[in-house]
Amino acid sequence: MIRFFKVFEMFIQKLEFFIDPVKLFGFLDQGKRKDKLSFLHDPTVVTAGEVEKKFSIIVCGSKVLTDKIENPNTENLREVFEALEAELDGRKKVLENYLENFVLKDEVKNLPFLSGLVGFFSYDLGLGFENIGSSCADDRGYPSYYFTVSEEVLLVDHVKKEMWVVLPDESDLEFFESLKHVNFKEPIIITEEDEGGVNSNLTEEQYCEKIRCVKEYLRKGETYQVNFSQRFNFQSLKSPWEVYKKVSN
């Protein structure tokens, strides 16, 4: 029996079927939700007999909170976190009210995410906490932070082979129940013939020279740790999702 509840404009539904989350996201990524999706892919990991990372989470949200902060510092970082916290506070109250009236609390207490923000903070944003400047040129222009506000949440339990949806409106349930009739294809894997060559931003000589400089800094005691990297680029006809599936195998 499907259990379905409605309280305070929020719905939690346990679906009566199971779909591999990679196939499921690949299907959703081709539809009208394509530009609204976030995917937290955590396949089952068994360590010392204990199961960890057993959920994958797919989130759909049309509202986005993002910005590019050129010179992060404690003041503008505080503004960012206050804005994000304000968004969460409103959703927290709705969620708390919902769960107070939820008659099967034990069934949802272990679900890792029901409502909130999904996204990222950039690595360079961390410099603002210590007011440390950076001489690195930003030639990519990625946002300093990017969060989508969840509207629809699909949780996939790899261990129990269960799926739950969190929805803002009952009318959205029909779409998710219809997924059990979809003929999901196997994930598309990139072949070598699909891609061109790989290029680096450093030649071998440049790379070796920079490593030599790093060693010299270490020897002089000017630093104790350096995270040195180089960038590789290649042209691909595949989507970012298909590239992810290849590198995550």
C-alpha positions as CSV (number, residue, x, y, z in Angstrom):
1,M,0.0,0.0,0.0
2,I,1.3,3.4,-0.9
3,R,1.3,5.8,2.0
4,F,0.7,9.5,1.1
5,F,0.5,12.4,3.4
6,K,-0.3,16.1,3.0
7,V,0.5,18.6,5.7
8,F,1.5,22.3,5.3
9,E,2.0,22.2,1.5
10,M,4.5,19.4,1.6
11,F,4.1,15.8,0.6
12,I,6.3,12.7,1.3
13,Q,5.6,9.7,-0.7
14,K,7.2,6.2,-0.7
15,L,7.1,4.8,-4.2
16,E,6.4,1.1,-4.9
17,F,9.2,0.5,-7.3
18,F,13.0,1.0,-7.5
19,I,15.2,2.4,-10.3
20,D,18.9,2.7,-10.5
21,P,19.7,6.4,-9.7
22,V,22.2,6.7,-12.5
23,K,19.6,5.6,-15.1
24,L,17.0,7.7,-13.4
25,F,19.0,10.9,-13.5
26,G,20.0,10.2,-17.1
27,F,16.3,10.1,-18.0
28,L,15.4,13.2,-16.0
29,D,18.3,15.1,-17.4
30,Q,16.8,14.8,-20.9
31,G,13.4,16.2,-19.9
32,K,11.9,19.5,-18.9
33,R,13.7,19.4,-15.5
34,K,17.1,19.3,-17.2
35,D,18.3,22.7,-16.2
36,K,16.9,22.5,-12.6
37,L,18.5,19.2,-11.5
38,S,21.2,18.5,-8.9
39,F,22.5,15.0,-8.3
40,L,24.3,13.7,-5.1
41,H,25.4,10.3,-6.2
42,D,26.5,8.1,-3.2
43,P,26.5,4.5,-4.1
44,T,26.6,1.9,-1.4
45,V,29.9,1.4,0.4
46,V,30.4,-1.5,2.9
47,T,33.2,-1.0,5.4
48,A,33.9,-3.5,8.2
49,G,30.4,-4.8,7.8
50,E,28.7,-1.4,8.1
51,V,26.9,0.2,5.2
52,E,27.8,3.8,4.5
53,K,26.7,6.4,1.9
54,K,23.6,4.3,1.0
55,F,21.5,7.2,-0.4
56,S,21.6,9.0,-3.7
57,I,19.6,12.2,-3.9
58,I,18.2,14.0,-6.9
59,V,16.9,17.5,-6.4
60,C,14.9,19.7,-8.7
61,G,14.6,23.4,-7.9
62,S,14.0,26.5,-10.1
63,K,15.2,29.1,-7.6
64,V,18.9,29.6,-7.6
65,L,21.1,31.5,-5.1
66,T,24.5,32.4,-6.6
67,D,27.0,35.1,-7.0
68,K,30.6,35.8,-8.0
69,I,32.7,37.4,-5.2
70,E,35.9,38.9,-6.6
71,N,37.6,39.6,-3.3
72,P,36.0,37.5,-0.6
73,N,36.4,38.8,3.0
74,T,34.6,38.2,6.3
75,E,32.1,41.0,5.7
76,N,30.8,39.9,2.3
77,L,30.9,36.2,3.4
78,R,28.7,37.1,6.4
79,E,26.2,38.6,4.0
80,V,26.2,35.4,1.9
81,F,25.6,33.1,4.9
82,E,22.9,35.4,6.3
83,A,21.0,35.2,2.9
84,L,21.3,31.4,2.8
85,E,20.3,31.1,6.4
86,A,17.2,33.2,5.8
87,E,16.1,31.0,3.0
88,L,16.7,27.9,5.1
89,D,14.8,29.3,8.2
90,G,11.5,29.6,6.2
91,R,11.8,26.1,4.9
92,K,12.8,24.7,8.3
93,K,9.6,26.0,9.9
94,V,7.5,24.3,7.2
95,L,9.4,21.1,7.6
96,E,9.1,21.1,11.4
97,N,5.4,21.6,11.2
98,Y,5.0,18.9,8.7
99,L,7.0,16.3,10.7
100,E,5.1,17.1,13.9
101,N,2.0,15.8,12.2
102,F,3.6,13.0,10.3
103,V,2.1,9.8,11.7
104,L,5.0,7.5,10.6
105,K,8.0,9.4,11.8
106,D,10.1,6.3,12.1
107,E,9.9,5.7,8.3
108,V,11.4,9.1,7.5
109,K,13.8,9.8,10.4
110,N,16.7,8.1,8.5
111,L,16.1,9.9,5.2
112,P,19.2,12.2,4.8
113,F,17.5,15.2,3.1
114,L,13.9,16.4,2.9
115,S,14.1,20.1,2.1
116,G,16.7,22.8,1.8
117,L,19.6,24.0,-0.4
118,V,21.8,21.9,-2.6
119,G,25.0,23.3,-4.2
120,F,28.6,24.3,-3.5
121,F,31.0,26.9,-2.2
122,S,34.1,27.4,-4.3
123,Y,37.5,26.5,-2.9
124,D,38.8,30.1,-3.3
125,L,35.9,31.4,-1.2
126,G,37.7,30.0,1.8
127,L,40.4,32.7,1.4
128,G,37.9,35.2,2.7
129,F,37.7,33.6,6.1
130,E,41.3,34.5,6.8
131,N,41.4,37.6,4.6
132,I,44.1,36.1,2.5
133,G,44.6,37.6,-1.0
134,S,45.3,35.6,-4.1
135,S,47.5,36.3,-7.1
136,C,45.9,33.6,-9.2
137,A,44.2,34.8,-12.4
138,D,40.5,33.7,-12.6
139,D,40.2,32.7,-16.2
140,R,37.1,30.5,-15.7
141,G,34.7,32.8,-14.0
142,Y,32.9,30.1,-12.0
143,P,30.5,31.4,-9.3
144,S,31.8,31.7,-5.7
145,Y,28.8,29.8,-4.6
146,Y,25.8,28.2,-6.2
147,F,22.7,26.7,-4.5
148,T,19.4,25.6,-5.8
149,V,16.3,25.7,-3.5
150,S,14.7,22.3,-3.5
151,E,11.2,21.9,-4.8
152,E,11.1,18.2,-5.6
153,V,13.4,15.7,-3.9
154,L,13.9,12.1,-4.9
155,L,15.7,9.9,-2.5
156,V,17.1,6.5,-3.5
157,D,18.0,4.0,-0.8
158,H,20.5,1.6,-2.4
159,V,20.4,-0.9,0.5
160,K,16.7,-1.2,1.0
161,K,15.9,-0.7,-2.7
162,E,13.4,2.0,-1.8
163,M,12.6,5.4,-3.3
164,W,10.9,8.4,-1.7
165,V,9.8,11.6,-3.1
166,V,9.2,15.0,-1.4
167,L,6.9,17.2,-3.4
168,P,5.3,20.6,-2.9
169,D,2.1,19.7,-4.6
170,E,0.0,16.5,-5.0
171,S,-0.3,17.1,-8.8
172,D,3.4,16.3,-9.3
173,L,2.9,12.8,-7.9
174,E,1.5,11.4,-11.2
175,F,4.8,12.1,-13.0
176,F,7.0,10.3,-10.5
177,E,4.6,7.3,-10.3
178,S,4.7,7.1,-14.2
179,L,8.5,6.4,-14.0
180,K,7.8,2.8,-13.3
181,H,6.6,2.4,-16.9
182,V,9.7,3.9,-18.4
183,N,12.1,1.6,-20.4
184,F,15.4,3.0,-19.0
185,K,18.4,2.6,-21.3
186,E,21.9,1.6,-20.1
187,P,24.2,4.6,-19.3
188,I,26.0,5.9,-22.4
189,I,29.8,5.4,-21.9
190,I,32.3,7.5,-23.8
191,T,34.5,5.6,-26.2
192,E,38.0,6.8,-27.3
193,E,36.7,7.4,-30.8
194,D,34.3,10.1,-29.5
195,E,37.0,12.4,-28.2
196,G,40.0,14.4,-29.4
197,G,43.4,14.8,-27.8
198,V,44.0,16.0,-24.3
199,N,45.9,19.3,-23.8
200,S,47.6,20.6,-20.6
201,N,48.1,24.3,-19.6
202,L,51.8,23.4,-18.9
203,T,54.5,21.9,-21.0
204,E,56.7,19.2,-19.5
205,E,59.5,21.7,-19.1
206,Q,57.2,24.2,-17.4
207,Y,55.9,21.6,-15.0
208,C,59.3,20.4,-14.0
209,E,60.5,24.0,-13.4
210,K,57.5,24.7,-11.1
211,I,58.2,21.6,-9.2
212,R,61.8,22.7,-8.8
213,C,60.6,26.0,-7.4
214,V,58.2,24.3,-5.0
215,K,61.1,22.2,-3.6
216,E,63.2,25.3,-3.1
217,Y,60.4,27.0,-1.2
218,L,60.1,23.9,1.0
219,R,63.9,23.8,1.6
220,K,64.0,27.4,2.6
221,G,61.1,26.9,5.0
222,E,58.9,29.5,3.2
223,T,56.1,27.0,3.1
224,Y,55.3,23.5,4.5
225,Q,52.7,22.3,2.0
226,V,51.9,23.1,-1.7
227,N,48.9,21.9,-3.6
228,F,50.3,22.1,-7.1
229,S,48.2,21.0,-10.1
230,Q,47.9,21.4,-13.8
231,R,44.8,21.7,-15.9
232,F,43.9,19.2,-18.7
233,N,41.5,20.1,-21.4
234,F,39.8,18.1,-24.2
235,Q,37.0,18.7,-26.6
236,S,34.0,16.4,-26.3
237,L,30.7,15.9,-28.0
238,K,29.3,14.3,-24.9
239,S,27.3,16.1,-22.2
240,P,28.9,16.8,-18.8
241,W,26.7,14.1,-17.4
242,E,28.1,11.5,-19.8
243,V,31.6,12.6,-18.9
244,Y,30.8,12.2,-15.2
245,K,29.6,8.7,-15.7
246,K,32.8,7.8,-17.4
247,V,35.2,9.2,-14.9
248,S,33.2,7.9,-11.9
249,N,33.3,4.3,-13.0
